[in-house]
Each structure stands twice: as C-alpha cells, then as structure tokens.
Amino acid sequence: MANAQPISNTSTSTTIFTEDGVAIRGTDPVAYFTVGKPVPGRQEFAYEWKGATWLFASAEHRDLFANDPTAYAPQYGGFCAYGLSYGALVSTMPDAWSIVDGKLYLNYSIAIQKQWQEDTAGNIDRANLNWLNLQSK
C-alpha cells in the first residue's frame, strides 16, 4: 500500500466512501452478488442511503438494495478492507473485490487485494475492530 493515499479529508464520522457524493465510484453493489462482477450503475436508478448516492444497473437492483441495504453495501462503507485492517481509510477500485461469507469487500487495487487475501480472516478481524473504533469516535 506504499502508493495508497489515505483519505485525509474524511472525518472519522464518515461511514461511506464517496466521490462527489456517489458511493463506490458509481458501481452497482447488487451486481457483485447477482452478476458476479462490477457493473456500472446508471443515474436513472439512483438511491440515497447514509448520505451517499448509490447507482444501480436496473430498477430491480435498486429495489433489492432499498429493501435491505446492509445485505449489499460493501463492508467498511466501501473503504479498502486491507487499509482498514491497518486502521487507515483508503479509497477503493470497483475491480478489486471479493465476497466472503456473503459480505462484499473492496480493496485499493488488485495488488492490494492479493495481499489482503493472504490472511482474509485475520484482516477482516482487524478491520472490524478498527472500523468499530473509528465509528465510535
């Protein structure tokens, strides 16, 4: 993560990684589960949740998300799972993803994702603790 830039202008009260108010770079979070890959969302299927705009590829995906956002939203608000395992809020790329135990995790890059996968369970445990600590501040 030597080239990763922590989100310095993000307060610890932030719960969703956004760019210009759009979550996960405009990628449809439901598509990871239904299509098995990142799919760009469309503005016409936008949904507001937790102060962010989420985009979806279809009305069906938007409605699935609206009915149970926590089932589809990425862990750690879409911040890098590996970065969180070290206590850092770092941006993510939609192509660096995995689903573990029914939960979506995003990473800064494919290279970082490979490092994260070397100890997925340990990284998740550390990231969960760090996320909880960040949210409690």
C-alpha positions as protocol buffer text, in pm:
chain_id: "A"
residue {
  index: 1
  type: MET
  ca { x: 0 y: 0 z: 0 }
}
residue {
  index: 2
  type: ALA
  ca { x: 302 y: 223 z: -45 }
}
residue {
  index: 3
  type: ASN
  ca { x: 127 y: 425 z: -317 }
}
residue {
  index: 4
  type: ALA
  ca { x: -213 y: 429 z: -145 }
}
residue {
  index: 5
  type: GLN
  ca { x: -325 y: 768 z: -28 }
}
residue {
  index: 6
  type: PRO
  ca { x: -527 y: 773 z: 295 }
}
residue {
  index: 7
  type: ILE
  ca { x: -842 y: 980 z: 277 }
}
residue {
  index: 8
  type: SER
  ca { x: -712 y: 1277 z: 472 }
}
residue {
  index: 9
  type: ASN
  ca { x: -1018 y: 1497 z: 434 }
}
residue {
  index: 10
  type: THR
  ca { x: -1250 y: 1228 z: 562 }
}
residue {
  index: 11
  type: SER
  ca { x: -1363 y: 1260 z: 921 }
}
residue {
  index: 12
  type: THR
  ca { x: -1393 y: 955 z: 1140 }
}
residue {
  index: 13
  type: SER
  ca { x: -1769 y: 1004 z: 1139 }
}
residue {
  index: 14
  type: THR
  ca { x: -1774 y: 921 z: 767 }
}
residue {
  index: 15
  type: THR
  ca { x: -1945 y: 592 z: 700 }
}
residue {
  index: 16
  type: ILE
  ca { x: -1941 y: 574 z: 318 }
}
residue {
  index: 17
  type: PHE
  ca { x: -1653 y: 626 z: 75 }
}
residue {
  index: 18
  type: THR
  ca { x: -1779 y: 860 z: -197 }
}
residue {
  index: 19
  type: GLU
  ca { x: -1652 y: 1071 z: -480 }
}
residue {
  index: 20
  type: ASP
  ca { x: -1870 y: 1373 z: -548 }
}
residue {
  index: 21
  type: GLY
  ca { x: -2132 y: 1214 z: -323 }
}
residue {
  index: 22
  type: VAL
  ca { x: -2150 y: 890 z: -525 }
}
residue {
  index: 23
  type: ALA
  ca { x: -2074 y: 562 z: -347 }
}
residue {
  index: 24
  type: ILE
  ca { x: -1824 y: 305 z: -476 }
}
residue {
  index: 25
  type: ARG
  ca { x: -1740 y: 506 z: -787 }
}
residue {
  index: 26
  type: GLY
  ca { x: -2089 y: 460 z: -928 }
}
residue {
  index: 27
  type: THR
  ca { x: -2071 y: 81 z: -935 }
}
residue {
  index: 28
  type: ASP
  ca { x: -2388 y: -121 z: -874 }
}
residue {
  index: 29
  type: PRO
  ca { x: -2329 y: -304 z: -541 }
}
residue {
  index: 30
  type: VAL
  ca { x: -2603 y: -560 z: -609 }
}
residue {
  index: 31
  type: ALA
  ca { x: -2435 y: -670 z: -933 }
}
residue {
  index: 32
  type: TYR
  ca { x: -2143 y: -817 z: -739 }
}
residue {
  index: 33
  type: PHE
  ca { x: -2390 y: -1067 z: -593 }
}
residue {
  index: 34
  type: THR
  ca { x: -2622 y: -1122 z: -891 }
}
residue {
  index: 35
  type: VAL
  ca { x: -2387 y: -1093 z: -1190 }
}
residue {
  index: 36
  type: GLY
  ca { x: -2060 y: -1178 z: -1015 }
}
residue {
  index: 37
  type: LYS
  ca { x: -1872 y: -873 z: -1136 }
}
residue {
  index: 38
  type: PRO
  ca { x: -1868 y: -495 z: -1107 }
}
residue {
  index: 39
  type: VAL
  ca { x: -2125 y: -327 z: -1331 }
}
residue {
  index: 40
  type: PRO
  ca { x: -2157 y: 50 z: -1375 }
}
residue {
  index: 41
  type: GLY
  ca { x: -2472 y: 195 z: -1227 }
}
residue {
  index: 42
  type: ARG
  ca { x: -2694 y: 448 z: -1402 }
}
residue {
  index: 43
  type: GLN
  ca { x: -2817 y: 779 z: -1265 }
}
residue {
  index: 44
  type: GLU
  ca { x: -3176 y: 692 z: -1356 }
}
residue {
  index: 45
  type: PHE
  ca { x: -3161 y: 412 z: -1098 }
}
residue {
  index: 46
  type: ALA
  ca { x: -3010 y: 616 z: -814 }
}
residue {
  index: 47
  type: TYR
  ca { x: -3093 y: 563 z: -448 }
}
residue {
  index: 48
  type: GLU
  ca { x: -2992 y: 773 z: -147 }
}
residue {
  index: 49
  type: TRP
  ca { x: -2866 y: 589 z: 160 }
}
residue {
  index: 50
  type: LYS
  ca { x: -2645 y: 701 z: 450 }
}
residue {
  index: 51
  type: GLY
  ca { x: -2576 y: 1036 z: 290 }
}
residue {
  index: 52
  type: ALA
  ca { x: -2450 y: 889 z: -36 }
}
residue {
  index: 53
  type: THR
  ca { x: -2595 y: 833 z: -381 }
}
residue {
  index: 54
  type: TRP
  ca { x: -2584 y: 469 z: -487 }
}
residue {
  index: 55
  type: LEU
  ca { x: -2622 y: 385 z: -855 }
}
residue {
  index: 56
  type: PHE
  ca { x: -2767 y: 67 z: -998 }
}
residue {
  index: 57
  type: ALA
  ca { x: -2778 y: -100 z: -1339 }
}
residue {
  index: 58
  type: SER
  ca { x: -3152 y: -163 z: -1314 }
}
residue {
  index: 59
  type: ALA
  ca { x: -3462 y: -77 z: -1118 }
}
residue {
  index: 60
  type: GLU
  ca { x: -3465 y: -435 z: -990 }
}
residue {
  index: 61
  type: HIS
  ca { x: -3118 y: -396 z: -839 }
}
residue {
  index: 62
  type: ARG
  ca { x: -3210 y: -60 z: -687 }
}
residue {
  index: 63
  type: ASP
  ca { x: -3519 y: -213 z: -527 }
}
residue {
  index: 64
  type: LEU
  ca { x: -3325 y: -510 z: -390 }
}
residue {
  index: 65
  type: PHE
  ca { x: -3080 y: -268 z: -229 }
}
residue {
  index: 66
  type: ALA
  ca { x: -3355 y: -40 z: -96 }
}
residue {
  index: 67
  type: ASN
  ca { x: -3523 y: -337 z: 73 }
}
residue {
  index: 68
  type: ASP
  ca { x: -3203 y: -445 z: 254 }
}
residue {
  index: 69
  type: PRO
  ca { x: -2904 y: -212 z: 201 }
}
residue {
  index: 70
  type: THR
  ca { x: -2680 y: -384 z: 452 }
}
residue {
  index: 71
  type: ALA
  ca { x: -2706 y: -710 z: 257 }
}
residue {
  index: 72
  type: TYR
  ca { x: -2546 y: -548 z: -50 }
}
residue {
  index: 73
  type: ALA
  ca { x: -2342 y: -248 z: 64 }
}
residue {
  index: 74
  type: PRO
  ca { x: -1969 y: -310 z: 87 }
}
residue {
  index: 75
  type: GLN
  ca { x: -1817 y: -356 z: 428 }
}
residue {
  index: 76
  type: TYR
  ca { x: -1646 y: -57 z: 591 }
}
residue {
  index: 77
  type: GLY
  ca { x: -1852 y: 185 z: 386 }
}
residue {
  index: 78
  type: GLY
  ca { x: -1667 y: 91 z: 70 }
}
residue {
  index: 79
  type: PHE
  ca { x: -1326 y: 186 z: 209 }
}
residue {
  index: 80
  type: CYS
  ca { x: -1038 y: -55 z: 144 }
}
residue {
  index: 81
  type: ALA
  ca { x: -1070 y: -366 z: 361 }
}
residue {
  index: 82
  type: TYR
  ca { x: -693 y: -413 z: 374 }
}
residue {
  index: 83
  type: GLY
  ca { x: -638 y: -49 z: 464 }
}
residue {
  index: 84
  type: LEU
  ca { x: -891 y: -78 z: 747 }
}
residue {
  index: 85
  type: SER
  ca { x: -703 y: -381 z: 879 }
}
residue {
  index: 86
  type: TYR
  ca { x: -422 y: -130 z: 944 }
}
residue {
  index: 87
  type: GLY
  ca { x: -656 y: 140 z: 1069 }
}
residue {
  index: 88
  type: ALA
  ca { x: -644 y: 356 z: 754 }
}
residue {
  index: 89
  type: LEU
  ca { x: -934 y: 491 z: 550 }
}
residue {
  index: 90
  type: VAL
  ca { x: -819 y: 432 z: 191 }
}
residue {
  index: 91
  type: SER
  ca { x: -1009 y: 462 z: -137 }
}
residue {
  index: 92
  type: THR
  ca { x: -1106 y: 159 z: -344 }
}
residue {
  index: 93
  type: MET
  ca { x: -1141 y: 45 z: -705 }
}
residue {
  index: 94
  type: PRO
  ca { x: -1452 y: -147 z: -814 }
}
residue {
  index: 95
  type: ASP
  ca { x: -1245 y: -420 z: -985 }
}
residue {
  index: 96
  type: ALA
  ca { x: -1066 y: -517 z: -661 }
}
residue {
  index: 97
  type: TRP
  ca { x: -1343 y: -702 z: -478 }
}
residue {
  index: 98
  type: SER
  ca { x: -1444 y: -1027 z: -316 }
}
residue {
  index: 99
  type: ILE
  ca { x: -1741 y: -1172 z: -137 }
}
residue {
  index: 100
  type: VAL
  ca { x: -1657 y: -1352 z: 187 }
}
residue {
  index: 101
  type: ASP
  ca { x: -1931 y: -1516 z: 392 }
}
residue {
  index: 102
  type: GLY
  ca { x: -2196 y: -1325 z: 196 }
}
residue {
  index: 103
  type: LYS
  ca { x: -2033 y: -985 z: 250 }
}
residue {
  index: 104
  type: LEU
  ca { x: -1877 y: -758 z: -12 }
}
residue {
  index: 105
  type: TYR
  ca { x: -1523 y: -631 z: 48 }
}
residue {
  index: 106
  type: LEU
  ca { x: -1344 y: -378 z: -171 }
}
residue {
  index: 107
  type: ASN
  ca { x: -973 y: -302 z: -193 }
}
residue {
  index: 108
  type: TYR
  ca { x: -749 y: -21 z: -314 }
}
residue {
  index: 109
  type: SER
  ca { x: -613 y: -224 z: -610 }
}
residue {
  index: 110
  type: ILE
  ca { x: -578 y: -578 z: -742 }
}
residue {
  index: 111
  type: ALA
  ca { x: -226 y: -595 z: -593 }
}
residue {
  index: 112
  type: ILE
  ca { x: -355 y: -491 z: -251 }
}
residue {
  index: 113
  type: GLN
  ca { x: -644 y: -735 z: -282 }
}
residue {
  index: 114
  type: LYS
  ca { x: -392 y: -1018 z: -327 }
}
residue {
  index: 115
  type: GLN
  ca { x: -215 y: -910 z: -7 }
}
residue {
  index: 116
  type: TRP
  ca { x: -549 y: -889 z: 175 }
}
residue {
  index: 117
  type: GLN
  ca { x: -637 y: -1242 z: 61 }
}
residue {
  index: 118
  type: GLU
  ca { x: -318 y: -1385 z: 213 }
}
residue {
  index: 119
  type: ASP
  ca { x: -489 y: -1362 z: 554 }
}
residue {
  index: 120
  type: THR
  ca { x: -851 y: -1280 z: 480 }
}
residue {
  index: 121
  type: ALA
  ca { x: -988 y: -1392 z: 817 }
}
residue {
  index: 122
  type: GLY
  ca { x: -721 y: -1208 z: 1016 }
}
residue {
  index: 123
  type: ASN
  ca { x: -756 y: -896 z: 805 }
}
residue {
  index: 124
  type: ILE
  ca { x: -1134 y: -900 z: 848 }
}
residue {
  index: 125
  type: ASP
  ca { x: -1097 y: -938 z: 1226 }
}
residue {
  index: 126
  type: ARG
  ca { x: -855 y: -643 z: 1245 }
}
residue {
  index: 127
  type: ALA
  ca { x: -1061 y: -431 z: 1005 }
}
residue {
  index: 128
  type: ASN
  ca { x: -1381 y: -499 z: 1201 }
}
residue {
  index: 129
  type: LEU
  ca { x: -1215 y: -382 z: 1522 }
}
residue {
  index: 130
  type: ASN
  ca { x: -1065 y: -73 z: 1356 }
}
residue {
  index: 131
  type: TRP
  ca { x: -1397 y: 14 z: 1187 }
}
residue {
  index: 132
  type: LEU
  ca { x: -1579 y: -16 z: 1518 }
}
residue {
  index: 133
  type: ASN
  ca { x: -1322 y: 211 z: 1682 }
}
residue {
  index: 134
  type: LEU
  ca { x: -1349 y: 469 z: 1402 }
}
residue {
  index: 135
  type: GLN
  ca { x: -1728 y: 468 z: 1421 }
}
residue {
  index: 136
  type: SER
  ca { x: -1728 y: 517 z: 1798 }
}
residue {
  index: 137
  type: LYS
  ca { x: -1522 y: 839 z: 1782 }
}
